[in-house]
């Protein structure tokens, strides 16, 4: 399906050098911020306390964040899970008063903000009595209950970071093998360099603004990697198709024609995806904010890199018609001749 069709090819490759210089500068800046500032890792990577609270009504997440900031938590993670009444808190390690814990101090502050005081209650779960910490107001009604407390140690955080790095490496290797088999090694190297360019730039944004880097953001980065590969594959496929149909075109003309002929499809695909991502960004709340932010940056740079990085690199690597289409061997005229 196409919204429009451009009859005259746009000379993208004529300006490839300029845009690639911009890409190189952006990439270097991203690496610089990653080295100098580093990423602001969440509790999953650094260790801390995870708490689950249950309210009898929809919880005011912003109020909870303000309460936690007032007791020393600079960037508390507050998100709903399952229902609006169930809240999960992720709190990094902070200094507390002697004999107290992060969870007890946090729950005491949240309870006080609801006009109640903590108390121990016994509830029955699966036929067994279970001790729970509850918060009751002056009338004796429960306003919030502490369901669960877990401590995430630094060792667990290190394991998650290592697992995330392994996942990224496996995705990169898989993409290279796939593109090398489907197309040619020049396309594989060009595509993976372009896609890693997108990943590093996303990480550079998070390092520069010190946005929190969590497991959900890591998932977004991996999603962007696959998303960018898909766009590169579409363009590479059209390049191969054009090589077969237009044998008089030069390599530059073939690439320009392939990109131009996929513009309508690119606009439809990316606009549809971006609308969904923007809905998460503006209406998904804090729990989806940075996930959507990473996807937004990745989608924008993914379009850019597929055209001005991947295609241009393939051109400079010397891709030619023979790399994608094996020449047909002419039948030997002497076959079957009588000597």
Secondary structure per residue as TSV (DSSP state, phi and psi in degrees):
chain	resnum	aa	ss	phi	psi
A	1	X	-	360.0	138.6
A	2	X	-	-134.5	136.2
A	3	X	S	-78.4	-32.6
A	4	X	-	-156.3	164.1
A	5	X	-	-133.7	123.4
A	6	X	-	-88.1	122.5
A	7	X	S	-81.2	-30.0
A	8	X	S	-109.2	129.0
A	9	X	-	-65.0	138.7
A	10	X	-	-87.0	129.9
A	11	X	-	-78.3	70.7
A	12	X	G	-60.9	-44.3
A	13	X	G	-68.5	-16.0
A	14	X	G	-66.1	-30.0
A	15	X	G	-108.1	12.7
A	16	X	H	-61.5	-39.1
A	17	X	H	-62.3	-44.1
A	18	X	H	-62.2	-46.7
A	19	X	H	-68.6	-30.8
A	20	X	H	-73.8	-29.6
A	21	X	H	-65.3	-41.8
A	22	X	H	-61.5	-42.3
A	23	X	H	-61.9	-43.1
A	24	X	H	-63.5	-41.7
A	25	X	H	-65.8	-41.4
A	26	X	H	-63.5	-41.2
A	27	X	H	-63.5	-45.2
A	28	X	H	-63.2	-40.9
A	29	X	H	-62.3	-41.5
A	30	X	H	-62.7	-44.0
A	31	X	H	-63.6	-38.6
A	32	X	H	-61.2	-46.0
A	33	X	H	-68.7	-33.7
A	34	X	H	-65.6	-37.1
A	35	X	H	-76.8	-42.2
A	36	X	H	-83.5	-41.6
A	37	X	T	-97.6	-37.4
A	38	X	-	74.6	172.9
A	39	X	-	-89.7	146.4
A	40	X	E	-92.1	91.8
A	41	X	E	-74.5	148.8
A	42	X	-	-84.1	-177.1
A	43	X	H	-60.6	-33.9
A	44	X	H	-56.8	-32.1
A	45	X	H	-97.2	-32.2
A	46	X	H	-95.9	-16.1
A	47	X	-	92.7	155.5
A	48	X	E	158.7	-158.7
A	49	X	E	-114.0	134.1
A	50	X	E	-113.8	126.3
A	51	X	E	-126.6	145.1
A	52	X	E	-117.2	125.9
A	53	X	E	-116.6	149.1
A	54	X	E	-127.1	126.8
A	55	X	-	-106.0	153.1
A	56	X	S	-77.3	-6.0
A	57	X	S	-142.3	176.3
A	58	X	-	-63.2	127.4
A	59	X	-	-78.3	146.5
A	60	X	-	-90.9	96.6
A	61	X	H	-65.7	-38.2
A	62	X	H	-65.5	-36.5
A	63	X	H	-64.2	-40.5
A	64	X	H	-64.1	-42.8
A	65	X	H	-61.5	-44.4
A	66	X	H	-61.3	-39.2
A	67	X	H	-64.6	-43.8
A	68	X	H	-68.6	-35.8
A	69	X	H	-64.1	-33.4
A	70	X	H	-67.2	-19.9
A	71	X	T	-106.3	14.7
A	72	X	T	110.1	-0.1
A	73	X	-	-90.2	108.1
A	74	X	T	-69.7	-40.9
A	75	X	T	-134.4	70.6
A	76	X	-	-72.3	140.2
A	77	X	E	-93.6	119.8
A	78	X	E	-127.3	121.4
A	79	X	E	-148.3	149.2
A	80	X	E	-86.5	152.4
A	81	X	-	-143.9	131.5
A	82	X	S	82.0	-69.7
A	83	X	S	-134.1	170.0
A	84	X	T	-71.2	-14.8
A	85	X	T	-85.2	-20.2
A	86	X	E	-98.4	124.6
A	87	X	E	-123.2	137.9
A	88	X	E	-113.2	130.8
A	89	X	E	-111.5	135.9
A	90	X	E	-122.0	116.0
A	91	X	E	-121.7	126.7
A	92	X	E	-71.7	162.3
A	93	X	-	-63.2	135.4
A	94	X	-	-139.5	161.0
A	95	X	-	-74.0	134.4
A	96	X	-	-124.8	169.9
A	97	X	-	-65.4	154.0
A	98	X	T	-57.2	131.1
A	99	X	T	85.9	-4.8
A	100	X	-	-108.4	165.7
A	101	X	-	-121.3	166.0
A	102	X	H	-59.8	-43.2
A	103	X	H	-65.7	-42.1
A	104	X	H	-67.5	-40.6
A	105	X	H	-65.8	-41.4
A	106	X	H	-66.3	-45.1
A	107	X	H	-67.0	-36.5
A	108	X	H	-62.1	-41.4
A	109	X	H	-68.1	-43.2
A	110	X	H	-63.8	-41.1
A	111	X	H	-62.6	-43.9
A	112	X	H	-63.3	-34.8
A	113	X	H	-67.6	-21.6
A	114	X	T	-94.2	4.2
A	115	X	T	77.0	30.2
A	116	X	E	-130.8	-178.2
A	117	X	E	-131.5	143.5
A	118	X	E	-69.4	148.2
A	119	X	E	-154.4	155.6
A	120	X	E	-88.5	131.5
A	121	X	E	-129.1	157.4
A	122	X	E	-113.1	123.6
A	123	X	E	-120.2	161.2
A	124	X	E	-106.6	123.3
A	125	X	E	-129.9	122.0
A	126	X	T	55.3	37.6
A	127	X	T	79.9	4.4
A	128	X	E	-119.0	138.9
A	129	X	E	-72.2	135.3
A	130	X	E	-130.3	132.4
A	131	X	E	-81.4	130.3
A	132	X	E	-131.5	151.7
A	133	X	E	-96.1	123.6
A	134	X	E	-122.8	162.5
A	135	X	E	-122.2	121.3
A	136	X	E	-118.5	144.3
A	137	X	E	-85.6	-174.3
A	138	X	T	-62.7	-27.4
A	139	X	T	-82.9	-3.6
A	140	X	S	90.1	1.4
A	141	X	-	-83.1	139.7
A	142	X	E	-76.3	128.8
A	143	X	E	-107.1	-20.9
A	144	X	E	-164.1	145.7
A	145	X	E	-128.0	136.7
A	146	X	E	-84.4	110.0
A	147	X	E	-85.7	-39.6
A	148	X	E	-157.8	147.0
A	149	X	E	-134.4	126.7
A	150	X	E	-129.9	147.1
A	151	X	E	-110.0	125.3
A	152	X	E	-98.2	110.6
A	153	X	-	-77.1	161.1
A	154	X	H	-58.2	-31.4
A	155	X	H	-64.4	-41.6
A	156	X	H	-62.5	-40.4
A	157	X	H	-62.5	-41.1
A	158	X	H	-63.6	-39.2
A	159	X	H	-64.9	-39.6
A	160	X	H	-65.1	-42.3
A	161	X	H	-62.8	-41.7
A	162	X	H	-65.3	-41.9
A	163	X	H	-64.2	-39.5
A	164	X	H	-63.0	-40.3
A	165	X	H	-65.8	-41.3
A	166	X	H	-62.7	-40.4
A	167	X	H	-61.7	-42.2
A	168	X	H	-64.0	-42.9
A	169	X	H	-64.7	-41.6
A	170	X	H	-64.6	-38.8
A	171	X	H	-64.0	-43.9
A	172	X	H	-61.7	-47.2
A	173	X	H	-62.9	-43.2
A	174	X	H	-61.6	-40.5
A	175	X	H	-64.9	-43.6
A	176	X	H	-61.0	-46.0
A	177	X	H	-63.0	-44.4
A	178	X	H	-60.2	-47.4
A	179	X	H	-70.1	-35.5
A	180	X	H	-65.4	-37.0
A	181	X	H	-74.6	-42.8
A	182	X	H	-76.1	-36.0
A	183	X	S	-118.4	-96.5
A	184	X	-	-163.4	155.0
A	185	X	H	-59.4	-30.2
A	186	X	H	-63.9	-40.2
A	187	X	H	-67.9	-38.8
A	188	X	H	-62.7	-46.9
A	189	X	H	-66.4	-42.2
A	190	X	H	-61.5	-44.3
A	191	X	H	-67.0	-43.3
A	192	X	H	-70.9	-34.7
A	193	X	H	-65.1	-41.1
A	194	X	H	-65.5	-40.7
A	195	X	H	-73.2	-36.9
A	196	X	H	-66.0	-31.6
A	197	X	H	-58.6	-41.9
A	198	X	H	-65.1	-44.4
A	199	X	H	-62.4	-46.2
A	200	X	H	-64.2	-38.3
A	201	X	H	-66.1	-39.9
A	202	X	H	-59.1	-47.7
A	203	X	H	-63.3	-34.6
A	204	X	H	-63.9	-39.9
A	205	X	H	-60.8	-44.6
A	206	X	H	-67.6	-33.0
A	207	X	H	-72.5	-42.2
A	208	X	H	-65.3	-46.4
A	209	X	H	-88.7	-3.8
A	210	X	T	55.9	39.6
A	211	X	-	-71.6	150.7
A	212	X	E	-71.1	129.2
A	213	X	E	-102.3	109.1
A	214	X	-	-117.3	-178.0
A	215	X	H	-63.6	-34.3
A	216	X	H	-66.7	-35.8
A	217	X	H	-67.9	-39.8
A	218	X	H	-59.8	-41.4
A	219	X	H	-61.2	-39.2
A	220	X	H	-65.1	-39.5
A	221	X	H	-62.2	-45.0
A	222	X	H	-65.1	-36.5
A	223	X	H	-64.6	-40.6
A	224	X	H	-63.5	-38.4
A	225	X	H	-59.6	-47.4
A	226	X	H	-67.1	-37.4
A	227	X	H	-64.0	-43.3
A	228	X	H	-67.5	-37.3
A	229	X	H	-60.5	-41.3
A	230	X	H	-59.5	-42.7
A	231	X	H	-65.7	-40.3
A	232	X	H	-64.6	-40.3
A	233	X	H	-62.5	-40.3
A	234	X	H	-61.0	-45.0
A	235	X	H	-68.0	-43.7
A	236	X	H	-62.9	-38.4
A	237	X	H	-63.5	-41.1
A	238	X	H	-68.3	-33.2
A	239	X	H	-63.0	-45.7
A	240	X	H	-62.6	-41.5
A	241	X	H	-63.4	-40.8
A	242	X	H	-68.5	-36.7
A	243	X	H	-58.4	-37.5
A	244	X	H	-72.4	-37.3
A	245	X	H	-88.0	-37.1
A	246	X	-	-112.1	85.8
A	247	X	T	-79.1	-13.3
A	248	X	T	-93.2	-8.9
A	249	X	S	-75.8	146.6
A	250	X	-	-77.5	170.5
A	251	X	H	-60.8	-43.5
A	252	X	H	-62.0	-43.4
A	253	X	H	-65.7	-37.6
A	254	X	H	-62.5	-45.6
A	255	X	H	-65.2	-43.2
A	256	X	H	-61.1	-41.4
A	257	X	H	-66.1	-41.1
A	258	X	H	-63.3	-43.5
A	259	X	H	-68.1	-44.5
A	260	X	H	-61.1	-41.0
A	261	X	H	-72.6	-14.3
A	262	X	T	-103.2	3.7
A	263	X	H	-61.1	-45.4
A	264	X	H	-60.8	-44.4
A	265	X	H	-62.8	-39.6
A	266	X	H	-63.1	-43.5
A	267	X	H	-63.9	-44.5
A	268	X	H	-62.6	-49.1
A	269	X	H	-63.8	-51.4
A	270	X	H	-72.9	-34.1
A	271	X	H	-66.5	-41.1
A	272	X	H	-64.0	-44.4
A	273	X	H	-65.1	-42.8
A	274	X	H	-66.5	-32.9
A	275	X	H	-62.3	-41.6
A	276	X	H	-65.6	-42.0
A	277	X	H	-66.8	-39.8
A	278	X	H	-65.5	-33.5
A	279	X	H	-64.0	-37.3
A	280	X	H	-68.7	-37.4
A	281	X	H	-65.7	-42.9
A	282	X	H	-92.3	-27.7
A	283	X	H	-119.8	-3.6
A	284	X	S	-82.0	-9.6
A	285	X	-	82.7	175.8
A	286	X	H	-59.4	-31.0
A	287	X	H	-66.4	-26.4
A	288	X	H	-109.4	0.5
A	289	X	H	-61.4	-54.6
A	290	X	H	-73.8	-29.2
A	291	X	H	-60.2	-48.4
A	292	X	H	-68.3	-34.2
A	293	X	H	-64.1	-43.9
A	294	X	H	-62.7	-41.2
A	295	X	H	-65.1	-40.0
A	296	X	H	-62.1	-47.7
A	297	X	H	-61.8	-43.0
A	298	X	H	-64.6	-40.4
A	299	X	H	-65.0	-45.4
A	300	X	H	-62.4	-48.2
A	301	X	H	-75.9	-22.8
A	302	X	H	-65.5	-41.5
A	303	X	H	-62.7	-46.4
A	304	X	H	-61.1	-48.1
A	305	X	H	-69.9	-33.0
A	306	X	I	-64.2	-34.3
A	307	X	I	-87.8	-54.9
A	308	X	I	-96.2	-7.0
A	309	X	I	-114.5	-60.6
A	310	X	I	-62.4	-51.2
A	311	X	H	-65.1	-40.5
A	312	X	H	-67.1	-41.0
A	313	X	H	-63.1	-41.5
A	314	X	H	-60.1	-40.0
A	315	X	H	-64.2	-44.1
A	316	X	H	-74.4	-22.4
A	317	X	T	-74.7	-8.5
A	318	X	T	89.6	31.5
A	319	X	-	-63.9	141.1
A	320	X	-	-142.7	171.7
A	321	X	H	-57.9	-38.3
A	322	X	H	-66.1	-20.7
A	323	X	H	-70.7	-27.2
A	324	X	H	-109.3	-27.3
A	325	X	S	-125.3	114.8
A	326	X	-	-70.1	131.4
A	327	X	-	-64.7	142.3
A	328	X	-	-79.4	125.6
A	329	X	-	-74.1	128.7
A	330	X	-	-72.6	141.6
A	331	X	-	-68.6	131.0
A	332	X	-	-62.7	122.1
A	333	X	T	-66.8	-21.1
A	334	X	T	-84.2	-6.4
A	335	X	T	-60.5	128.7
A	336	X	T	80.5	0.4
A	337	X	-	-72.2	146.4
A	338	X	-	-90.1	126.1
A	339	X	-	-93.3	360.0
